[in-house]
Amino acid sequence: MPLSPAQKQIADSEHRFRVLISGRRFGKTHLAIREMCKVASKPDQKIFYIAPSYRMSKGIVWDQLKKKLRDLNWAKKINESDLSIRLVNGSSISLKGADNEDSLRGVGLDFVVLDEFADISQKAWGEVIRPTLSDTGGGALFCGTPKGIGNWSYDLYQQANIDPKNWKSFQFTTIQGQQVPEEEIVQARNDLDDRTYRQEYEASFETYSGQVYFNYGPQTIYHEKIITPKTIYIGMDFNISPMSACIATRTEQGIIVFDEIVIYGSNTDEMVKEIRHRYPNNQIIIYPDSASRQRKTSAGGRTDLSILVNAGFQCLTRPTNPAIRDRINAVNSSLKSANGKQKLWIAPNCKNVIKSLSRQIYKEGSNQPATDGLEHMADALGYMVEYIYPIRRNSINNNKTTTWSMRTN
């Protein structure tokens, strides 16, 4: 499996624990498969590939891993139900999710890959995964993009300074992985704000403190008159108190939020009535919390999503909610990209949206927004903005982004 010069530096390292911090599309999956195959070439080795969730683990590496092992004629038995492959030499490679810690216990591992490890809990590594390497003397490869100095991944990256005998850390930009053309990097600078670009493409550990939506400013406020459009776009967060919705129009320039609904001690039925009262003759497109497919805030066993659909609204959402940081990055990038382009404005009457954007801060010492009540309207806005202007993580290998929508006849 050919490697770029940057990937080769990591592969040639003989350190027991290797930490790779890289920009998006560096080629982490290619490197991880190569390293798992290298260990698996020895007889009777037990290897785990662990992502933050089981579903993510399957989506990232399963098809590529199967193809590689079949091409090598190494695969003896492929188990699709538990995502494991038994090799002809007695070694095995299994895919796991860190969200199911019990599946990681009670085994002795010779090698483990932790992909997107910044999104895996420090407890899962220290109390569950690390002990599986003790009796075998096994090694680990940590791969991921940085999530800020407040995240435990930064501390792990620094471990090479504390224990250089066993630990080695690497930091490479997207372009150094030689998987992404330069014009795509230029496009990313146009799409993203400065801090997000540095983090996602230059693998920079950014300091997350203070204002979450740091690109909010006077230029965000839209002072021109807005004529209610025929089609209305709504971002919606389902929280019983309050239920929050931000209402927008779309132009060639971007999204303009011109109204909002905040209802305390409410449910989805009441939200539907309020929307229909305000906009009885408009086409309504809603970008709801994806949990609405299971969540029930009304009586009768109906889900929040089914209530919206039965009301005649078109609903667009992903199979699962995007990561919080992806929603935040999408909003910040829409407020102002790295090249100064703006795609999101807020009308001055939307006081709750403005309050959320201007006042929400990070929890001290972390990259998680404070849960102080400001997050509900910010989430509603984020679901809509991220769906319309997503942070394009997988544009190079043309992986399909699965979306989910429902329409009524």
HUWOUR-V241497 format. One record per backbone hydrogen bond with DSSP energy under -0.5 kcal/mol. NH is the residue of the N-H (numbers start at 1). CO is the residue of the C=O. E is the energy in kcal/mol with one decimal. If there is no record, write none. Layout:
NH_CO_E / NH_CO_E
This chain:
6_176_-0.6 / 8_4_-2.7 / 9_5_-1.6 / 10_6_-1.2 / 11_7_-2.5 / 12_8_-2.5 / 13_9_-0.6 / 13_10_-0.8 / 17_166_-2.8 / 18_140_-2.4 / 19_168_-2.5 / 20_18_-0.5 / 20_142_-3.4 / 21_19_-0.6 / 21_170_-2.8 / 22_20_-0.6 / 22_144_-2.0 / 23_172_-1.2 / 24_200_-3.6 / 26_23_-1.0 / 31_27_-2.1 / 32_28_-2.9 / 33_29_-2.5 / 34_30_-2.0 / 35_31_-2.5 / 36_32_-2.4 / 37_33_-2.4 / 38_34_-2.0 / 39_35_-1.8 / 40_36_-2.6 / 41_37_-1.2 / 42_39_-1.6 / 44_89_-1.1 / 45_42_-0.7 / 47_45_-0.5 / 47_92_-2.1 / 48_111_-1.9 / 49_94_-2.7 / 50_48_-0.5 / 50_113_-3.4 / 51_96_-1.8 / 57_53_-2.4 / 58_54_-2.1 / 59_55_-2.3 / 60_56_-2.3 / 61_57_-1.8 / 62_57_-0.6 / 62_58_-1.1 / 63_58_-0.5 / 65_61_-2.7 / 66_62_-2.5 / 67_63_-2.2 / 68_64_-2.1 / 69_65_-2.4 / 70_66_-2.3 / 71_67_-2.4 / 72_68_-1.7 / 73_70_-1.0 / 74_69_-2.5 / 75_69_-1.0 / 76_86_-3.1 / 77_86_-2.0 / 79_77_-0.6 / 79_84_-3.0 / 80_78_-0.8 / 83_79_-0.6 / 84_79_-1.6 / 85_93_-2.5 / 86_77_-3.0 / 87_91_-3.1 / 88_74_-2.4 / 90_87_-1.7 / 92_45_-2.7 / 93_85_-2.1 / 94_47_-2.4 / 95_83_-2.6 / 96_49_-3.0 / 98_51_-2.8 / 99_52_-0.6 / 100_97_-1.7 / 103_100_-1.2 / 104_101_-1.8 / 105_102_-0.9 / 109_107_-0.6 / 109_132_-2.9 / 110_46_-2.9 / 111_46_-1.3 / 112_139_-1.4 / 113_48_-2.3 / 114_112_-0.5 / 114_141_-2.5 / 115_50_-2.6 / 115_113_-0.7 / 116_143_-1.0 / 117_114_-0.6 / 117_143_-1.8 / 119_116_-2.0 / 120_117_-1.4 / 125_121_-1.5 / 126_122_-2.8 / 127_123_-2.9 / 128_123_-0.7 / 128_124_-0.9 / 129_124_-2.7 / 130_125_-3.3 / 132_128_-0.5 / 132_129_-1.2 / 133_130_-1.7 / 134_131_-1.2 / 135_131_-0.6 / 137_133_-1.4 / 138_109_-0.5 / 138_133_-1.3 / 139_110_-1.7 / 140_16_-2.0 / 141_112_-2.3 / 142_18_-3.0 / 143_114_-2.8 / 143_141_-0.5 / 144_20_-1.2 / 149_206_-1.6 / 151_148_-1.5 / 154_151_-1.6 / 155_151_-0.8 / 156_152_-2.1 / 157_153_-2.2 / 158_154_-1.6 / 159_156_-1.1 / 160_157_-0.8 / 161_158_-1.7 / 162_158_-0.8 / 162_159_-0.5 / 163_159_-2.8 / 166_163_-0.8 / 167_163_-2.3 / 168_17_-2.0 / 170_19_-3.0 / 172_21_-2.2 / 174_201_-3.0 / 177_173_-0.7 / 177_174_-1.4 / 178_175_-1.2 / 179_174_-0.6 / 184_181_-1.0 / 185_181_-1.2 / 186_182_-2.1 / 187_183_-2.1 / 188_184_-2.3 / 189_185_-1.8 / 190_186_-1.3 / 191_187_-1.8 / 192_188_-2.4 / 197_193_-2.7 / 198_194_-2.5 / 199_195_-2.2 / 200_196_-3.1 / 201_197_-2.5 / 202_197_-1.0 / 202_198_-0.8 / 203_199_-0.5 / 204_198_-2.0 / 206_204_-0.9 / 208_206_-0.6 / 209_207_-0.9 / 212_360_-2.7 / 214_212_-1.4 / 216_213_-1.8 / 220_217_-2.2 / 221_218_-1.1 / 222_346_-2.5 / 223_221_-0.7 / 227_225_-0.5 / 228_226_-0.5 / 232_283_-3.0 / 233_248_-2.7 / 234_285_-2.6 / 235_246_-2.2 / 236_287_-1.9 / 237_244_-2.6 / 239_237_-1.1 / 241_242_-0.5 / 242_263_-0.5 / 243_263_-2.9 / 244_237_-1.7 / 245_261_-2.2 / 246_235_-2.2 / 247_259_-3.0 / 248_233_-3.4 / 249_256_-2.2 / 251_254_-3.0 / 255_343_-2.8 / 256_249_-2.6 / 257_345_-2.7 / 258_247_-2.2 / 258_256_-0.6 / 259_247_-1.6 / 261_245_-2.8 / 263_243_-2.1 / 266_240_-2.4 / 266_263_-0.5 / 271_267_-1.7 / 272_268_-2.6 / 273_269_-2.1 / 274_270_-2.0 / 275_271_-2.4 / 276_272_-2.6 / 277_273_-2.1 / 278_274_-2.1 / 279_275_-2.7 / 282_279_-0.8 / 283_230_-2.2 / 285_232_-2.8 / 285_283_-0.5 / 286_314_-3.2 / 287_234_-3.5 / 288_286_-0.6 / 289_236_-1.0 / 292_289_-2.1 / 293_290_-1.6 / 294_291_-1.7 / 295_291_-2.8 / 302_299_-0.6 / 304_295_-2.7 / 305_292_-2.4 / 307_303_-1.8 / 308_304_-1.7 / 309_305_-2.6 / 310_306_-2.6 / 311_307_-1.1 / 312_309_-1.8 / 313_308_-1.9 / 314_284_-2.3 / 315_406_-1.6 / 316_286_-2.8 / 317_404_-3.1 / 319_402_-0.6 / 326_323_-0.6 / 327_323_-1.9 / 328_324_-2.5 / 329_325_-3.0 / 330_326_-2.2 / 331_327_-2.1 / 332_328_-2.9 / 333_329_-2.7 / 334_330_-1.7 / 335_331_-2.2 / 336_332_-1.8 / 337_341_-2.7 / 338_189_-0.6 / 338_192_-6.5 / 339_189_-0.7 / 340_337_-2.1 / 343_334_-3.8 / 344_334_-1.1 / 345_255_-2.2 / 346_220_-2.7 / 347_257_-3.1 / 348_222_-0.7 / 350_347_-1.9 / 351_349_-1.9 / 354_350_-2.3 / 355_351_-2.4 / 356_352_-2.1 / 357_353_-2.4 / 358_354_-2.5 / 359_355_-1.8 / 360_356_-1.6 / 362_210_-1.6 / 363_368_-3.1 / 366_363_-1.9 / 370_361_-3.0 / 372_370_-1.2 / 376_373_-0.6 / 378_374_-1.2 / 379_375_-2.6 / 380_376_-2.1 / 381_377_-2.4 / 382_378_-2.5 / 383_379_-2.5 / 384_380_-1.3 / 385_381_-2.7 / 386_382_-2.7 / 387_383_-1.3 / 388_384_-2.1 / 389_385_-3.5 / 392_390_-0.7 / 393_391_-1.3 / 399_394_-0.9 / 402_400_-0.7 / 404_317_-2.7 / 406_315_-1.8
